[in-house]
Amino acid sequence: HAKVHETGVIGKADVQGTEIVEAFVVLMPDVDATNDLAEELKQYVRKRLSPHAYPREIEFIVRLPRTPSGKLQRHLLKGKAFP
């Protein structure tokens, strides 16, 4: 999506004991994080991938947590233990 710089995606436990997709989104400069944009991104992914693969939750963040070598630290996303 043109407004997205990068994303990190994790599986998150839901009340049924399964997992939903949660996306952490870093936006392009000068793009505002809004509920309308979150819904737009959900529908964008839903159309391009499949109805079951789109993120049920989207959280806008400033940067993704990475190791010094640049690998995404998904365990920090799951614990939301990053600045």
N, C-alpha and C positions, 0 to 999 in steps of 0.2 A: 504494500500500500504506500502511496506517495508520501503520506504524513508520518510514516513509521521509519525510524532509524534502525532499530534492532529490537529483537524480542527474545525472551527466555520463557520456556513452557515447562510446566510440571504437572504431574497428576496429583490431585488433592482428594482426600477421602471425603465421601459425602454421607448423608444419613442412612442410605441403603446399604452401606458397607462396600460400595464400589468406588470408583474414582471418576472425578470430572476433570476437565482440562482447565487449568488456570494459566493465563498468560500475563507476563510482566513486560510492559511495553515502554520503550524509550522513544519519545517522539522527536521528529526533526525540529531544528531550531525555529522559534516563533510559531509553533503550533500549540494551541491550548488543549489541555486535557479536559474533556467534557463527557457527560453521560451520553450525549448524542454521538460523539465520536466513538465511544466504547461500543455502542450498538451498531454503528456503521462498520466497525472492524469485525465484530462478531458475524455480521451478515456477509461481509467480504470473504472471510475464511469459510463460512458455511457454503457459499456458492462455489468457491474454488476447490475445496477439498471434499467434504461430505457433511451431511446433516449431523452425524454423531461425533465428528472430529473438531467442531468449532469450540472455542473457549467459552465456558459458561461464566467465567469470571475474568475480568481484565483489571489489572492494577497498573497505573501509570507511575513510572519511577524515573529518576534522573539518570541513573546508570546501572548497568548490570554488574553484579559482583563477579570478579574474575581473579584467577590465579596470576602470579607474575608472568607466566608464559602465555596468558590470554584465554585459558579454558574457563568456560562458564561454571560457576560454583552453584549447582542446583540445590545442594544441601542447604545453602544459605537462603535461597529463595523459599524452600520449604519451611524453614524456621523463621523466615523474614528477619534474619539477624544481620542486616547490612545497613549502612547509612543511607 
